[in-house]
Amino acid sequence: MQLTGLIAATFTPFDAQGKINLGAIPDMVETLVANRISGIYVCGSTGEGHSLTVAERKTLTEAFHAASAGRMKTIVNVGHNCLDDACDLAAHSAEIGVDAVSAAPPTYYKITSEKQLVKTLGKITSAAPDMPFYYYHIPAITRVELDMAEVLRLSADMLPSLHGIKFTAPNIHEYQRCLEESNGKHQILFGMDEMLLSALGVGATCMIGSTYNFMPGLYHAIIENFRNGNHDAARAYQYKAVQVINAFLKFSSLPAQKFIMRLVGMDCGTVRLPLQDLTAEEQKALETELSKFDLKRWVKGKERISAL
């Protein structure tokens, strides 16, 4: 399986009572399809996956997978501090027929070596041995800062279902090393939206990100201009993305992005504790800051116009 283009890390919609709002998911998916998103990454950091119960994660996965109806690839983060729960989630994903599973490592008891990490991932993948698996490398959150090229090397014998890595870190030289040393055997998915152009420069072909939900047209413009050799335009579009990201990073990132989703017409509700929604004052300040960027220009609505 080869993943290409933009994959959106989906938000989990909650209602006013803090329960998953399953009714919001079909419209979210239709918008992503209309915006040429090639896949969804469910229950990741953007989706508050680690704040959901196992039952909620299964229900959410089923809803997103059903709504996508084969029009996009569905990848599910099954990572959990309890490996038996991670195995349960992986087996469930295989049972309902998603396209791939992924996992961030356990984070309470720290993983300190590449061999320990691969052994841990091996237990998770044993529950769904025929499913393509992508390791979720996000050291800023997990604090698991290991050599990903070495993980790929060890996986040749120890982790046969490994298809690649979701590489969410700013170290482009390490990302490039993984691309080069995997020699096409593994796919290294890039996960830093504000550095997409840098990743394209070293060979990225597939990217996963949260801001692809609400300004996908901007990233399509970066990719298309880069591929057409219009590098000045690609840089200009990338800088617009950087400016928007810098604007919401002045606040708590995920609550700010859920507020942006509301601004562009895709209300995903609140966040779940321990995260906290933006205050009214913060919402006003962020909306004022974002008004100069005309975000609705970069996302199509439900009318699903065929071209940007």
ROMARSE-928303 format. One record per atom (N, C-alpha, C): residue in three letters; x, y, z. Coordinates in steps of 0.02 Angstrom, whole numbers, padded with zeros to 5 digits, always signed. Layout:
// residues N
ALAXYZ...
END
This chain:
// residues 308
MET+00042-00060+00000MET+00000+00000+00000MET+00043+00062+00000GLN+00031+00107-00047GLN+00066+00171-00050GLN+00017+00228-00035LEU+00033+00267+00016LEU-00006+00325+00033LEU+00023+00386-00003THR-00020+00430-00027THR+00004+00488-00064THR-00036+00550-00043GLY-00006+00608-00057GLY-00042+00671-00047GLY-00053+00689+00025LEU-00108+00723+00037LEU-00125+00750+00104LEU-00172+00702+00141ILE-00152+00684+00200ILE-00194+00644+00245ILE-00211+00688+00305ALA-00275+00695+00319ALA-00297+00738+00374ALA-00300+00698+00439ALA-00266+00724+00490ALA-00274+00698+00557ALA-00340+00726+00583THR-00390+00684+00591THR-00458+00707+00604THR-00468+00729+00676PHE-00509+00780+00684PHE-00533+00801+00750PHE-00588+00754+00772THR-00595+00745+00837THR-00652+00708+00864THR-00706+00758+00883PRO-00765+00756+00851PRO-00818+00803+00868PRO-00853+00783+00932PHE-00861+00831+00977PHE-00897+00820+01040PHE-00959+00864+01042ASP-01011+00840+01076ASP-01071+00881+01085ASP-01065+00922+01149ALA-01118+00957+01166ALA-01116+01003+01224ALA-01107+00965+01290GLN-01123+00901+01290GLN-01114+00860+01351GLN-01046+00825+01352GLY-01005+00837+01302GLY-00939+00807+01301GLY-00938+00736+01273LYS-00993+00714+01243LYS-00996+00648+01212LYS-00978+00655+01138ILE-00953+00600+01109ILE-00937+00601+01037ILE-00999+00615+00996ASN-00994+00664+00953ASN-01050+00683+00910ASN-01043+00647+00843LEU-01069+00587+00840LEU-01062+00546+00779LEU-01097+00579+00720GLY-01149+00618+00733GLY-01186+00649+00679GLY-01146+00700+00639ALA-01091+00726+00668ALA-01050+00775+00633ALA-01001+00743+00584ILE-00989+00679+00591ILE-00935+00647+00553ILE-00948+00643+00478PRO-01008+00626+00455PRO-01018+00623+00382PRO-01002+00689+00347ASP-01024+00745+00374ASP-01009+00810+00342ASP-00934+00825+00344MET-00900+00807+00399MET-00828+00816+00403MET-00793+00778+00347VAL-00814+00715+00337VAL-00783+00673+00286VAL-00798+00699+00217GLU-00860+00720+00204GLU-00878+00746+00138GLU-00835+00807+00121THR-00823+00850+00170THR-00782+00908+00158THR-00710+00888+00141LEU-00684+00838+00175LEU-00616+00815+00161LEU-00612+00785+00091VAL-00662+00746+00072VAL-00663+00717+00004VAL-00665+00773-00048ALA-00707+00823-00035ALA-00713+00878-00082ALA-00648+00917-00090ASN-00606+00915-00039ASN-00544+00953-00039ASN-00483+00909-00058ARG-00497+00854-00091ARG-00445+00810-00118ARG-00397+00783-00065ILE-00425+00769-00006ILE-00386+00737+00046ILE-00386+00661+00032SER-00327+00631+00034SER-00321+00562+00012SER-00330+00511+00068GLY-00332+00534+00131GLY-00340+00487+00186GLY-00354+00523+00251ILE-00374+00484+00301ILE-00387+00511+00367ILE-00347+00470+00418TYR-00322+00506+00468TYR-00286+00475+00523TYR-00328+00486+00586VAL-00357+00432+00612VAL-00409+00436+00663VAL-00379+00419+00732CYS-00402+00454+00783CYS-00383+00441+00853CYS-00310+00458+00867GLY-00282+00504+00828GLY-00214+00528+00842GLY-00214+00584+00893SER-00161+00623+00893SER-00156+00681+00939SER-00212+00731+00924THR-00223+00745+00860THR-00275+00793+00841THR-00344+00767+00862GLY-00353+00703+00860GLY-00418+00673+00877GLY-00426+00658+00951GLU-00379+00681+00993GLU-00383+00670+01065GLU-00391+00595+01081GLY-00359+00554+01040GLY-00369+00482+01047GLY-00351+00455+01115HIS-00301+00484+01147HIS-00279+00458+01212HIS-00322+00485+01269SER-00373+00526+01253SER-00422+00548+01303SER-00488+00511+01295LEU-00490+00464+01249LEU-00551+00425+01236LEU-00545+00356+01268THR-00602+00328+01286THR-00603+00259+01309THR-00592+00212+01250VAL-00576+00150+01264VAL-00568+00101+01211VAL-00633+00094+01171ALA-00689+00092+01206ALA-00754+00086+01171ALA-00767+00147+01127GLU-00750+00207+01151GLU-00759+00267+01111GLU-00715+00266+01049ARG-00654+00243+01057ARG-00608+00240+01000ARG-00633+00192+00947LYS-00662+00137+00968LYS-00690+00090+00919LYS-00749+00121+00883THR-00793+00153+00921THR-00852+00184+00890THR-00832+00239+00842LEU-00783+00280+00861LEU-00760+00334+00818LEU-00729+00306+00755THR-00688+00255+00761THR-00656+00224+00703THR-00709+00198+00655GLU-00758+00163+00681GLU-00811+00136+00639GLU-00848+00191+00601ALA-00862+00247+00636ALA-00899+00301+00605ALA-00859+00335+00549PHE-00796+00349+00561PHE-00755+00381+00509PHE-00744+00333+00450HIS-00732+00269+00465HIS-00720+00221+00411HIS-00783+00212+00368ALA-00840+00209+00401ALA-00902+00201+00363ALA-00916+00263+00320ALA-00903+00322+00347ALA-00917+00383+00310ALA-00871+00391+00250SER-00809+00369+00257SER-00762+00376+00202SER-00779+00329+00144ALA-00809+00272+00159ALA-00837+00226+00109ALA-00788+00210+00053GLY-00725+00201+00070GLY-00675+00182+00022GLY-00649+00238-00021ARG-00672+00299-00010ARG-00649+00356-00050ARG-00583+00385-00025MET-00565+00369+00036MET-00501+00389+00065MET-00474+00330+00105LYS-00408+00329+00113LYS-00379+00279+00157LYS-00393+00297+00230THR-00406+00246+00271THR-00417+00257+00342THR-00360+00224+00381ILE-00325+00266+00419ILE-00271+00243+00462ILE-00291+00258+00534VAL-00282+00210+00579VAL-00306+00218+00647VAL-00248+00212+00697ASN-00241+00261+00740ASN-00192+00258+00794ASN-00221+00214+00850VAL-00188+00159+00864VAL-00211+00113+00915VAL-00165+00114+00976GLY-00119+00162+00979GLY-00072+00166+01035GLY-00107+00174+01101HIS-00078+00144+01153HIS-00108+00146+01220HIS-00054+00129+01270ASN-00059+00156+01331ASN-00012+00137+01383ASN-00019+00063+01402CYS-00080+00037+01396CYS-00092-00034+01408CYS-00087-00071+01342LEU-00037-00114+01334LEU-00027-00148+01270LEU-00084-00195+01252ASP-00117-00224+01303ASP-00174-00267+01287ASP-00231-00226+01256ASP-00240-00165+01280ASP-00290-00121+01249ASP-00270-00101+01178ALA-00205-00089+01169ALA-00181-00073+01102ALA-00193-00132+01054CYS-00182-00192+01079CYS-00194-00252+01038CYS-00268-00259+01022ASP-00311-00245+01071ASP-00383-00248+01060ASP-00404-00199+01006LEU-00377-00138+01008LEU-00394-00088+00958LEU-00367-00107+00889ALA-00308-00136+00887ALA-00280-00157+00823ALA-00323-00213+00792ALA-00342-00261+00834ALA-00384-00316+00809ALA-00451-00290+00784HIS-00479-00242+00819HIS-00543-00213+00798HIS-00536-00178+00731SER-00482-00140+00722SER-00471-00105+00659SER-00465-00154+00601ALA-00431-00210+00613ALA-00425-00261+00562ALA-00493-00292+00546GLU-00532-00302+00598GLU-00597-00334+00590GLU-00644-00292+00547ILE-00642-00226+00555ILE-00689-00184+00517ILE-00661-00164+00449GLY-00598-00180+00437GLY-00570-00172+00370GLY-00540-00104+00355VAL-00512-00069+00405VAL-00476-00007+00389VAL-00414-00024+00349ASP-00381+00027+00323ASP-00325+00016+00278ASP-00258+00005+00313ALA-00250+00034+00373ALA-00187+00027+00409ALA-00197+00047+00481VAL-00152+00022+00523VAL-00151+00043+00593VAL-00085+00076+00608SER-00085+00114+00661SER-00026+00152+00681SER-00025+00152+00757ALA+00031+00169+00787ALA+00033+00174+00860ALA+00089+00219+00882ALA+00072+00265+00927ALA+00122+00299+00966ALA+00142+00252+01022PRO+00202+00260+01050PRO+00226+00213+01101PRO+00193+00226+01169PRO+00193+00177+01213PRO+00174+00191+01283PRO+00219+00246+01311THR+00190+00289+01352THR+00229+00348+01374THR+00239+00352+01450TYR+00202+00314+01489TYR+00211+00319+01562TYR+00276+00286+01582TYR+00285+00224+01563TYR+00349+00189+01573TYR+00389+00199+01509LYS+00444+00233+01514LYS+00479+00257+01454LYS+00517+00202+01417ILE+00514+00206+01353ILE+00553+00162+01309ILE+00620+00196+01297THR+00673+00159+01307THR+00740+00190+01306THR+00787+00162+01253SER+00764+00114+01214SER+00808+00087+01161SER+00766+00068+01100GLU+00799+00065+01043GLU+00766+00046+00982GLU+00740-00025+00985LYS+00778-00070+01014LYS+00756-00140+01019LYS+00694-00146+01063GLN+00693-00109+01118GLN+00635-00110+01162GLN+00574-00083+01126LEU+00583-00031+01087LEU+00527-00003+01050LEU+00500-00053+00999VAL+00545-00083+00960VAL+00523-00131+00908VAL+00489-00191+00940LYS+00514-00214+00997LYS+00482-00270+01032LYS+00412-00251+01055THR+00404-00191+01080THR+00339-00166+01102THR+00291-00161+01044LEU+00314-00133+00988LEU+00271-00127+00929LEU+00253-00196+00902GLY+00299-00244+00909GLY+00286-00312+00886GLY+00227-00344+00922LYS+00220-00329+00986LYS+00162-00355+01023LYS+00097-00326+00995ILE+00098-00261+00980ILE+00037-00229+00953ILE+00020-00258+00885THR+00069-00264+00842THR+00055-00288+00774THR+00037-00362+00772SER+00055-00399+00825SER+00037-00470+00826SER-00038-00480+00829ALA-00075-00429+00851ALA-00148-00433+00855ALA-00180-00422+00787ALA-00142-00394+00740ALA-00168-00382+00672ALA-00110-00391+00623PRO-00083-00452+00618PRO-00020-00462+00582PRO-00023-00448+00507ASP-00082-00448+00478ASP-00088-00435+00406ASP-00102-00362+00389MET-00108-00320+00440MET-00123-00250+00429MET-00059-00210+00420PRO-00055-00166+00370PRO+00001-00120+00365PRO+00005-00078+00429PHE+00066-00069+00454PHE+00076-00034+00518PHE+00125+00024+00508TYR+00108+00081+00538TYR+00151+00140+00538TYR+00166+00161+00609TYR+00229+00164+00626TYR+00248+00189+00693TYR+00237+00265+00695TYR+00209+00289+00750TYR+00194+00360+00759TYR+00250+00392+00800HIS+00296+00425+00765HIS+00354+00457+00797HIS+00337+00530+00810ILE+00325+00547+00874ILE+00309+00616+00893ILE+00344+00631+00959PRO+00410+00638+00958PRO+00449+00643+01020PRO+00433+00703+01062ALA+00407+00757+01033ALA+00390+00816+01073ALA+00336+00799+01125ILE+00295+00749+01111ILE+00242+00728+01157ILE+00263+00666+01196THR+00289+00615+01161THR+00304+00552+01195THR+00370+00553+01233ARG+00415+00597+01213ARG+00484+00600+01240ARG+00523+00536+01224VAL+00499+00499+01175VAL+00536+00441+01150VAL+00578+00465+01091GLU+00641+00480+01104GLU+00684+00511+01054GLU+00738+00461+01034LEU+00720+00418+00988LEU+00765+00365+00966LEU+00782+00374+00893ASP+00829+00333+00869ASP+00853+00335+00800ASP+00804+00297+00755MET+00765+00334+00716MET+00714+00303+00675MET+00743+00260+00619ALA+00801+00279+00594ALA+00834+00237+00543ALA+00853+00169+00573GLU+00874+00169+00635GLU+00891+00106+00668GLU+00828+00065+00681VAL+00773+00098+00697VAL+00709+00063+00705VAL+00690+00028+00640LEU+00699+00063+00584LEU+00684+00033+00519LEU+00728-00027+00506ARG+00793-00021+00523ARG+00840-00076+00512ARG+00820-00138+00552LEU+00805-00128+00616LEU+00786-00184+00660LEU+00721-00215+00638SER+00677-00175+00611SER+00610-00199+00592SER+00612-00249+00535ALA+00666-00249+00497ALA+00670-00295+00440ALA+00660-00367+00463ASP+00686-00384+00522ASP+00679-00452+00548ASP+00627-00457+00603MET+00616-00403+00640MET+00575-00406+00701MET+00504-00380+00693LEU+00491-00343+00638LEU+00426-00311+00632LEU+00404-00313+00558PRO+00385-00372+00534PRO+00373-00380+00462PRO+00315-00339+00435SER+00266-00320+00477SER+00209-00282+00451SER+00222-00207+00449LEU+00282-00185+00470LEU+00296-00114+00469LEU+00299-00088+00397HIS+00255-00040+00382HIS+00255-00008+00316HIS+00291+00058+00318GLY+00299+00087+00377GLY+00334+00151+00380GLY+00325+00186+00445ILE+00338+00251+00444ILE+00337+00294+00503ILE+00297+00357+00489LYS+00256+00376+00536LYS+00226+00443+00536LYS+00276+00487+00574PHE+00314+00526+00537PHE+00371+00562+00565PHE+00350+00634+00582THR+00333+00645+00645THR+00310+00710+00667THR+00364+00742+00710ALA+00414+00767+00677ALA+00471+00800+00709ALA+00503+00846+00658PRO+00536+00900+00681PRO+00562+00951+00634PRO+00631+00935+00606ASN+00658+00877+00622ASN+00727+00861+00603ASN+00729+00834+00531ILE+00733+00879+00484ILE+00729+00860+00414ILE+00787+00814+00394HIS+00845+00824+00423HIS+00902+00781+00406HIS+00888+00709+00427GLU+00855+00699+00484GLU+00838+00632+00507GLU+00783+00603+00463TYR+00735+00645+00445TYR+00682+00622+00400TYR+00712+00599+00334GLN+00758+00639+00306GLN+00789+00620+00243GLN+00828+00555+00250ARG+00862+00547+00306ARG+00900+00485+00317ARG+00854+00425+00316CYS+00795+00431+00347CYS+00747+00376+00346CYS+00724+00361+00275LEU+00710+00414+00237LEU+00690+00404+00167LEU+00743+00366+00128GLU+00805+00389+00135GLU+00859+00361+00095GLU+00876+00290+00117GLU+00880+00278+00182GLU+00902+00213+00205GLU+00847+00160+00200SER+00784+00182+00197SER+00730+00133+00187SER+00730+00108+00114ASN+00758+00149+00068ASN+00766+00130-00001ASN+00701+00106-00033GLY+00647+00141-00016GLY+00583+00124-00045GLY+00545+00068-00011LYS+00577+00033+00036LYS+00544-00023+00069LYS+00490+00003+00117HIS+00504+00059+00150HIS+00457+00089+00196HIS+00437+00158+00172GLN+00379+00180+00193GLN+00355+00247+00175GLN+00359+00291+00237ILE+00392+00348+00230ILE+00401+00393+00287ILE+00353+00452+00276LEU+00301+00454+00316LEU+00248+00504+00310LEU+00268+00565+00352PHE+00264+00624+00323PHE+00288+00684+00359PHE+00231+00717+00397GLY+00244+00738+00459GLY+00191+00761+00502GLY+00197+00831+00530MET+00239+00874+00499MET+00246+00943+00523MET+00219+00989+00469ASP+00158+01014+00478ASP+00125+01053+00426ASP+00165+01115+00407GLU+00195+01147+00458GLU+00232+01210+00446GLU+00298+01199+00408MET+00316+01136+00397MET+00378+01120+00362MET+00366+01075+00301LEU+00306+01075+00275LEU+00290+01032+00218LEU+00337+01043+00160LEU+00351+01106+00144LEU+00394+01120+00086LEU+00463+01093+00096SER+00489+01096+00156SER+00555+01068+00171SER+00555+00992+00159ALA+00501+00959+00179ALA+00497+00887+00169ALA+00492+00869+00095LEU+00455+00909+00057LEU+00452+00897-00015LEU+00521+00901-00046GLY+00562+00946-00021GLY+00628+00956-00048GLY+00674+00896-00041VAL+00661+00854+00010VAL+00703+00794+00019VAL+00667+00730-00003GLY+00607+00737-00032GLY+00576+00678-00062GLY+00510+00654-00034ALA+00478+00693+00010ALA+00414+00672+00038ALA+00361+00665-00016THR+00320+00614-00009THR+00264+00604-00056THR+00196+00600-00021CYS+00197+00596+00046CYS+00135+00593+00083CYS+00144+00628+00150MET+00094+00668+00169MET+00098+00708+00229MET+00035+00699+00270ILE+00042+00698+00336ILE-00016+00693+00382ILE-00016+00755+00427GLY-00073+00789+00431GLY-00074+00848+00473GLY-00144+00869+00494SER-00147+00909+00546SER-00211+00933+00572SER-00237+00992+00532THR-00193+01037+00510THR-00216+01097+00475THR-00240+01083+00404TYR-00229+01022+00380TYR-00257+01002+00315TYR-00333+00999+00318ASN-00361+00997+00379ASN-00434+00997+00386ASN-00464+01064+00366PHE-00430+01119+00383PHE-00462+01184+00375PHE-00428+01231+00326MET-00371+01212+00297MET-00343+01252+00242MET-00307+01206+00192PRO-00340+01154+00169PRO-00308+01106+00123PRO-00286+01137+00057GLY-00325+01185+00032GLY-00307+01216-00032GLY-00240+01250-00030LEU-00221+01276+00028LEU-00156+01308+00036LEU-00100+01257+00027TYR-00109+01198+00054TYR-00057+01146+00048TYR-00056+01115-00021HIS-00115+01109-00052HIS-00115+01088-00122HIS-00075+01137-00165ALA-00082+01202-00150ALA-00046+01253-00188ALA+00029+01247-00178ILE+00050+01232-00117ILE+00121+01221-00103ILE+00147+01163-00145ILE+00113+01107-00142ILE+00135+01047-00177ILE+00137+01057-00252GLU+00083+01085-00279GLU+00078+01093-00352GLU+00129+01143-00378ASN+00141+01197-00342ASN+00192+01244-00364ASN+00262+01215-00358PHE+00275+01177-00306PHE+00340+01145-00299PHE+00352+01097-00356ARG+00303+01056-00372ARG+00311+01006-00424ARG+00317+01037-00493ASN+00288+01096-00502ASN+00292+01131-00566ASN+00353+01177-00571GLY+00395+01176-00520GLY+00456+01216-00521GLY+00446+01289-00503ASN+00386+01307-00478ASN+00372+01376-00458ASN+00390+01385-00384HIS+00454+01385-00370HIS+00477+01381-00301HIS+00463+01444-00261ASP+00464+01502-00294ASP+00448+01564-00258ASP+00375+01563-00234ALA+00330+01540-00277ALA+00260+01535-00258ALA+00250+01483-00202ALA+00285+01427-00208ALA+00280+01375-00156ALA+00302+01402-00089ARG+00357+01440-00089ARG+00381+01470-00026ARG+00331+01520+00002ALA+00301+01559-00042ALA+00252+01608-00019ALA+00192+01575+00013TYR+00168+01521-00018TYR+00111+01486+00011TYR+00130+01452+00077GLN+00190+01424+00079GLN+00212+01392+00142GLN+00216+01444+00198TYR+00238+01504+00181TYR+00243+01555+00233TYR+00174+01576+00258LYS+00123+01574+00215LYS+00056+01588+00238LYS+00035+01535+00290ALA+00051+01472+00277ALA+00036+01419+00325ALA+00072+01431+00391VAL+00136+01450+00386VAL+00175+01465+00446VAL+00143+01521+00487GLN+00120+01572+00452GLN+00089+01629+00487GLN+00025+01608+00523VAL-00016+01568+00491VAL-00078+01544+00523VAL-00060+01501+00583ILE-00013+01455+00575ILE+00006+01411+00630ILE+00035+01450+00687ASN+00078+01499+00673ASN+00105+01541+00726ASN+00050+01579+00763ALA-00002+01598+00726ALA-00057+01635+00757ALA-00093+01592+00808PHE-00109+01529+00791PHE-00146+01490+00840PHE-00102+01459+00893LEU-00036+01454+00880LEU+00008+01427+00931LEU+00020+01476+00989LYS-00004+01537+00982LYS-00003+01584+01039LYS-00051+01562+01093PHE-00095+01515+01074PHE-00145+01489+01120PHE-00132+01413+01128SER-00175+01379+01163SER-00170+01306+01167SER-00188+01278+01098SER-00144+01238+01069SER-00148+01221+00998SER-00213+01186+00979LEU-00231+01133+01012LEU-00289+01094+00991LEU-00355+01132+01003PRO-00365+01163+01061PRO-00426+01204+01068PRO-00429+01260+01017ALA-00372+01290+01000ALA-00372+01343+00950ALA-00392+01316+00881GLN-00367+01257+00864GLN-00385+01229+00799GLN-00458+01208+00795LYS-00485+01184+00850LYS-00557+01168+00849LYS-00598+01231+00842PHE-00574+01286+00870PHE-00609+01350+00860PHE-00604+01371+00787ILE-00547+01361+00755ILE-00539+01377+00684ILE-00587+01335+00642MET-00594+01271+00659MET-00642+01229+00622MET-00712+01259+00625ARG-00730+01287+00682ARG-00796+01320+00687ARG-00798+01381+00641LEU-00744+01419+00639LEU-00742+01479+00598LEU-00752+01464+00523VAL-00726+01407+00501VAL-00731+01390+00429VAL-00792+01347+00414GLY-00836+01337+00465GLY-00899+01304+00452GLY-00901+01230+00467MET-00854+01204+00506MET-00854+01133+00524MET-00848+01128+00600ASP-00902+01139+00635ASP-00901+01142+00708ASP-00888+01072+00736CYS-00833+01064+00771CYS-00816+01000+00803CYS-00827+01002+00878GLY-00858+01055+00902GLY-00873+01059+00973GLY-00813+01076+01016THR-00816+01051+01076THR-00767+01068+01127THR-00708+01019+01126VAL-00660+01032+01171VAL-00607+00984+01185VAL-00624+00949+01251ARG-00589+00895+01264ARG-00600+00856+01325ARG-00544+00870+01374LEU-00561+00876+01438LEU-00510+00883+01490LEU-00459+00826+01485PRO-00395+00842+01498PRO-00368+00901+01531PRO-00360+00963+01486LEU-00374+00958+01421LEU-00373+01017+01379LEU-00431+01063+01399GLN-00424+01126+01384GLN-00477+01174+01399GLN-00490+01218+01339ASP-00554+01232+01326ASP-00572+01275+01270ASP-00545+01345+01280LEU-00537+01380+01224LEU-00517+01450+01228LEU-00570+01490+01264THR-00549+01540+01301THR-00597+01586+01331THR-00626+01631+01277ALA-00680+01666+01294ALA-00711+01712+01246ALA-00661+01765+01223GLU-00620+01788+01269GLU-00569+01838+01251GLU-00517+01809+01204GLU-00497+01748+01217GLU-00448+01715+01173GLU-00478+01702+01104GLN-00540+01681+01102GLN-00573+01670+01037GLN-00575+01735+00996LYS-00592+01789+01028LYS-00596+01853+00993LYS-00527+01874+00968ALA-00476+01865+01010ALA-00408+01884+00990ALA-00384+01842+00931LEU-00398+01776+00933LEU-00376+01732+00878LEU-00415+01748+00815GLU-00480+01759+00820GLU-00519+01775+00761GLU-00494+01839+00728THR-00477+01888+00769THR-00450+01951+00742THR-00384+01938+00706GLU-00341+01898+00736GLU-00276+01883+00707GLU-00284+01845+00641LEU-00332+01801+00637LEU-00341+01759+00577LEU-00379+01794+00522SER-00412+01848+00537SER-00454+01882+00487SER-00415+01905+00426LYS-00351+01917+00435LYS-00309+01941+00379LYS-00293+01885+00330PHE-00306+01822+00348PHE-00286+01766+00305PHE-00342+01738+00262ASP-00404+01756+00275ASP-00460+01733+00234ASP-00459+01657+00227LEU-00463+01622+00284LEU-00455+01549+00284LEU-00508+01514+00241LYS-00568+01542+00237LYS-00620+01508+00198LYS-00601+01503+00124ARG-00553+01543+00103ARG-00530+01538+00033ARG-00497+01470+00021TRP-00470+01439+00074TRP-00428+01380+00065TRP-00464+01315+00083VAL-00530+01318+00093VAL-00567+01257+00106VAL-00634+01262+00071LYS-00652+01211+00033LYS-00716+01210-00001LYS-00771+01187+00047GLY-00831+01212+00036GLY-00887+01190+00076GLY-00919+01128+00046LYS-00979+01114+00067LYS-01013+01053+00047LYS-01030+01050-00027GLU-01026+01108-00061GLU-01043+01107-00132GLU-00995+01066-00174ARG-00934+01053-00148ARG-00885+01009-00180ARG-00870+01030-00253ILE-00849+01093-00260ILE-00827+01116-00325ILE-00767+01074-00347SER-00762+01060-00412SER-00714+01011-00436SER-00642+01036-00439ALA-00632+01102-00440ALA-00564+01128-00447ALA-00554+01187-00399LEU-00493+01196-00378LEU-00477+01252-00333LEU-00489+01318-00369
END
